[in-house]
Amino acid sequence: MRRLCLLLILTACDLQPAKKKQDTGSTPTAVVTPPTEPPAEPKTEPVKPIKASQECIAVATHLSKLVIDSLIEEAARTDALEKQPASIRSVAETCARDKWSESGRACMLASKTLNDTNLCNVKPPTG
């Protein structure tokens, strides 16, 4: 009975010896299929409008240029150029939030070097 069960199981499985691979003498190659969809574009954040006046944006842009002009090392200049939009946004919004005076903004715009900006009174109003 045992032999019969074993024979039935082996027959039901239809066991066959593995097929021999033909040696063609060449190395196997991989088949690469192109993607069905084009690669996704890198996601970029939408540009948010700067919450500042045109005067503050002009001052921020001028200050950013002075900062970049003051940098000597090329790597630092490249880094500053990459961060320039964020820097302009930050300074412009600070100018608006802190209500820089007209004379302070004019002084900043007239500055020829970054050191010249130290003479400008752009501190937030007290009170």
Backbone bond lengths (Angstrom), bond angles and torsions (degrees), N, CA, C in turn:
res aa  C-N    CA-C-N  psi(-1)  N-CA   C-N-CA  omega(-1)  CA-C   N-CA-C  phi
1 M - - - 1.437 - - 1.526 110.76 -
2 R 1.317 115.30 -41.62 1.457 120.25 178.96 1.516 111.16 -61.32
3 R 1.319 115.39 -44.43 1.450 119.98 -178.95 1.524 111.02 -63.76
4 L 1.317 115.58 -36.48 1.438 120.23 -179.78 1.532 110.33 -66.73
5 C 1.314 116.95 -42.70 1.469 121.12 177.81 1.517 110.69 -62.40
6 L 1.309 116.93 -44.86 1.449 121.23 179.36 1.525 110.76 -62.79
7 L 1.297 117.51 -41.16 1.442 122.22 178.97 1.536 110.65 -65.15
8 L 1.330 116.82 -40.58 1.456 120.55 178.42 1.538 111.13 -65.37
9 I 1.302 116.48 -41.20 1.470 120.53 179.44 1.512 110.22 -64.54
10 L 1.325 118.18 -45.59 1.458 121.00 -179.64 1.522 111.34 -65.78
11 T 1.312 117.11 -37.52 1.457 120.76 179.10 1.531 110.07 -68.89
12 A 1.320 116.84 -39.97 1.462 120.64 -179.42 1.531 110.82 -65.84
13 C 1.308 117.97 -33.90 1.469 121.35 -179.83 1.520 111.87 -76.11
14 D 1.307 118.06 -17.01 1.452 122.47 -179.81 1.528 110.99 51.04
15 L 1.299 115.05 51.42 1.458 120.43 -179.29 1.518 110.32 -67.14
16 Q 1.333 114.20 131.38 1.450 120.52 177.22 1.512 108.18 -132.67
17 P 1.325 116.72 150.32 1.453 118.56 178.43 1.532 109.50 -67.17
18 A 1.316 115.69 151.58 1.456 121.09 179.81 1.519 109.90 -64.25
19 K 1.344 115.24 142.33 1.455 119.71 178.90 1.517 108.96 -75.88
20 K 1.305 115.47 141.22 1.450 120.52 179.05 1.522 108.95 -77.43
21 K 1.326 115.12 140.10 1.456 120.97 176.51 1.513 108.06 -80.08
22 Q 1.324 114.62 138.39 1.449 118.08 175.92 1.518 108.55 -81.34
23 D 1.291 115.81 131.68 1.463 120.89 177.36 1.512 108.31 -87.32
24 T 1.351 115.34 109.19 1.460 119.43 -179.50 1.513 111.59 -91.63
25 G 1.305 116.91 -7.40 1.454 120.08 178.26 1.527 112.77 85.30
26 S 1.297 118.25 -2.63 1.463 119.93 179.03 1.530 109.20 -110.14
27 T 1.290 114.34 158.90 1.459 118.47 179.39 1.523 109.17 -81.55
28 P 1.300 116.99 145.58 1.459 119.00 -179.05 1.533 110.46 -65.94
29 T 1.303 116.20 145.81 1.456 121.04 178.37 1.516 109.17 -115.01
30 A 1.317 115.18 148.91 1.457 119.92 178.47 1.513 108.71 -91.06
31 V 1.287 114.89 142.85 1.452 120.40 176.44 1.516 107.23 -97.33
32 V 1.318 115.47 122.23 1.454 120.69 -179.48 1.512 108.12 -110.45
33 T 1.302 115.15 125.12 1.460 118.68 177.69 1.521 108.42 -103.29
34 P 1.311 116.97 138.94 1.462 119.25 -179.81 1.524 110.06 -68.33
35 P 1.317 116.54 151.54 1.457 118.70 178.91 1.527 109.82 -64.81
36 T 1.314 115.38 148.63 1.458 119.42 -178.48 1.521 111.36 -77.47
37 E 1.314 117.62 -21.39 1.459 121.52 179.24 1.526 108.94 -121.00
38 P 1.327 117.50 148.08 1.469 118.82 176.58 1.521 109.81 -66.41
39 P 1.337 117.23 154.49 1.462 119.08 179.84 1.527 110.04 -60.73
40 A 1.309 115.04 145.13 1.463 120.59 -178.35 1.521 110.40 -68.79
41 E 1.302 115.50 141.31 1.461 121.32 175.36 1.526 108.42 -70.34
42 P 1.342 117.77 146.50 1.456 118.54 177.58 1.529 109.08 -63.16
43 K 1.312 114.46 139.25 1.461 119.07 -179.18 1.519 109.59 -76.43
44 T 1.309 115.05 131.46 1.453 120.24 177.10 1.514 108.43 -119.67
45 E 1.282 114.10 145.26 1.454 119.66 178.13 1.525 108.78 -73.28
46 P 1.322 116.51 139.97 1.460 117.13 175.72 1.527 109.92 -65.12
47 V 1.317 114.97 144.38 1.457 119.95 -178.32 1.525 108.19 -74.39
48 K 1.314 114.95 122.05 1.459 120.12 179.15 1.525 108.42 -88.83
49 P 1.322 116.60 140.17 1.463 118.09 178.35 1.529 110.40 -65.47
50 I 1.318 115.14 145.13 1.462 120.42 178.64 1.520 107.95 -78.75
51 K 1.307 115.42 130.84 1.456 120.54 179.44 1.520 109.21 -89.58
52 A 1.335 114.42 74.20 1.460 120.34 -178.14 1.524 108.39 -158.49
53 S 1.310 115.15 160.31 1.463 120.57 177.86 1.522 110.12 -74.12
54 Q 1.316 115.50 163.64 1.463 120.29 176.73 1.528 111.05 -61.42
55 E 1.333 116.65 -32.76 1.470 120.39 178.75 1.528 110.14 -63.97
56 C 1.338 116.39 -44.47 1.470 119.94 179.58 1.531 110.92 -66.83
57 I 1.322 116.98 -37.69 1.466 120.07 178.27 1.528 109.87 -65.00
58 A 1.338 117.23 -39.62 1.472 120.64 178.11 1.522 111.09 -63.50
59 V 1.333 116.39 -42.28 1.471 120.43 178.68 1.533 109.51 -64.00
60 A 1.317 116.68 -45.74 1.466 120.53 -178.67 1.527 111.23 -62.16
61 T 1.313 117.26 -40.73 1.463 121.29 178.93 1.526 110.25 -64.54
62 H 1.325 116.66 -42.93 1.471 120.79 179.00 1.538 110.52 -63.76
63 L 1.335 116.58 -44.02 1.471 119.60 179.27 1.522 111.19 -63.22
64 S 1.317 117.20 -38.79 1.462 120.71 178.57 1.525 110.32 -61.74
65 K 1.325 116.56 -41.89 1.467 120.88 178.06 1.527 110.66 -63.45
66 L 1.344 117.08 -41.47 1.468 120.28 178.68 1.530 111.11 -63.02
67 V 1.324 116.74 -40.02 1.471 120.53 179.22 1.530 109.57 -63.09
68 I 1.313 116.94 -48.18 1.470 120.49 -178.80 1.527 110.86 -63.41
69 D 1.339 117.04 -41.29 1.467 120.73 178.63 1.526 112.13 -63.84
70 S 1.330 117.09 -26.51 1.468 119.84 -177.92 1.531 112.80 -81.53
71 L 1.312 117.35 -12.71 1.467 120.86 -177.79 1.519 110.63 -82.40
72 I 1.322 116.29 134.98 1.462 121.64 -177.19 1.531 111.08 -95.79
73 E 1.319 116.65 -45.37 1.463 120.73 -176.38 1.525 110.66 -72.79
74 E 1.319 115.50 134.91 1.464 121.57 -177.93 1.531 111.65 -62.47
75 A 1.324 117.16 -38.57 1.468 120.47 179.78 1.531 110.79 -63.64
76 A 1.319 116.53 -40.25 1.469 120.54 178.62 1.525 110.31 -67.08
77 R 1.318 116.98 -38.71 1.472 121.00 178.50 1.529 110.25 -64.48
78 T 1.323 116.17 -43.61 1.468 120.80 179.66 1.523 110.15 -62.11
79 D 1.323 116.51 -44.47 1.456 121.28 178.87 1.531 110.93 -62.04
80 A 1.325 116.50 -43.65 1.463 120.68 -179.89 1.528 111.16 -65.00
81 L 1.324 117.07 -37.69 1.463 120.59 178.06 1.529 111.49 -64.80
82 E 1.348 116.02 -38.31 1.465 120.05 177.91 1.525 111.18 -65.76
83 K 1.320 115.98 -34.82 1.461 120.60 -177.26 1.534 112.87 -92.54
84 Q 1.327 117.09 1.96 1.456 121.01 -174.39 1.533 113.68 -57.21
85 P 1.329 120.54 -46.00 1.468 118.47 -179.54 1.532 113.04 -59.53
86 A 1.318 117.11 -41.34 1.465 120.62 179.17 1.527 110.50 -67.55
87 S 1.323 116.38 -36.99 1.462 121.15 179.29 1.524 110.69 -66.07
88 I 1.320 116.46 -44.84 1.463 120.38 178.97 1.526 109.86 -61.43
89 R 1.317 116.62 -44.55 1.462 121.01 179.02 1.529 110.88 -58.61
90 S 1.316 116.25 -47.60 1.463 120.99 -177.34 1.528 111.49 -61.39
91 V 1.332 116.88 -48.13 1.465 120.72 -178.02 1.528 110.52 -66.86
92 A 1.340 117.45 -42.57 1.465 120.73 -179.57 1.528 110.98 -62.44
93 E 1.326 116.62 -42.40 1.462 119.47 179.98 1.528 111.24 -70.42
94 T 1.337 117.82 -32.64 1.464 121.05 174.81 1.523 109.90 -66.02
95 C 1.316 116.56 -43.04 1.462 122.04 178.05 1.531 109.78 -57.26
96 A 1.313 116.78 -46.19 1.468 121.06 -178.88 1.529 111.35 -69.13
97 R 1.328 116.05 -45.85 1.463 120.67 -177.19 1.532 111.40 -64.34
98 D 1.347 115.90 -41.88 1.464 120.15 -177.02 1.527 112.40 -87.72
99 K 1.323 115.90 -0.35 1.471 121.65 177.22 1.528 112.00 53.54
100 W 1.335 115.19 59.18 1.455 119.55 177.21 1.534 108.61 -58.84
101 S 1.300 116.04 137.05 1.472 120.87 -177.27 1.529 110.68 -68.72
102 E 1.327 115.45 160.86 1.464 120.54 178.25 1.524 110.26 -61.81
103 S 1.338 116.47 -40.73 1.471 119.12 179.82 1.531 110.92 -68.21
104 G 1.316 118.02 -35.12 1.469 121.40 177.38 1.519 111.27 -66.31
105 R 1.351 116.26 -43.94 1.478 119.93 177.67 1.526 110.84 -64.15
106 A 1.337 117.02 -40.86 1.476 120.81 179.41 1.525 110.29 -63.47
107 C 1.321 116.53 -40.25 1.465 121.14 178.16 1.529 110.16 -61.91
108 M 1.316 116.66 -43.94 1.477 120.96 179.36 1.526 110.24 -61.77
109 L 1.328 116.74 -44.26 1.463 120.19 -179.36 1.525 112.43 -65.94
110 A 1.334 116.59 -29.14 1.462 120.63 179.98 1.529 112.40 -82.08
111 S 1.315 117.81 -13.10 1.473 122.07 -178.26 1.526 110.95 -62.95
112 K 1.310 114.88 133.66 1.473 120.44 179.04 1.531 111.92 -95.78
113 T 1.340 116.37 -24.48 1.467 121.38 178.84 1.524 108.43 -133.99
114 L 1.308 114.86 166.40 1.461 120.04 178.81 1.526 110.82 -63.70
115 N 1.336 117.44 -35.17 1.473 120.93 178.20 1.519 111.52 -64.20
116 D 1.328 118.04 -33.11 1.466 121.24 179.14 1.529 111.60 -60.59
117 T 1.324 117.70 -29.21 1.465 120.32 -177.20 1.524 112.13 -67.75
118 N 1.332 117.09 -19.14 1.467 120.07 179.05 1.525 111.38 -65.52
119 L 1.320 117.84 -21.14 1.461 121.54 -179.61 1.531 112.58 -82.19
120 C 1.322 116.80 -13.80 1.459 121.18 -177.03 1.528 110.43 -82.20
121 N 1.323 115.84 139.25 1.452 120.40 179.08 1.523 108.63 -96.96
122 V 1.333 116.26 94.38 1.445 120.46 -179.54 1.517 111.59 -119.71
123 K 1.304 115.93 31.74 1.464 119.90 179.87 1.520 108.21 -76.89
124 P 1.327 117.16 151.67 1.463 119.46 179.95 1.528 110.71 -64.48
125 P 1.334 116.91 147.30 1.462 118.99 178.99 1.514 110.96 -64.12
126 T 1.296 117.80 149.06 1.461 121.93 177.97 1.514 108.18 -97.22
127 G 1.300 114.33 152.52 1.459 118.30 175.07 1.413 115.17 114.34
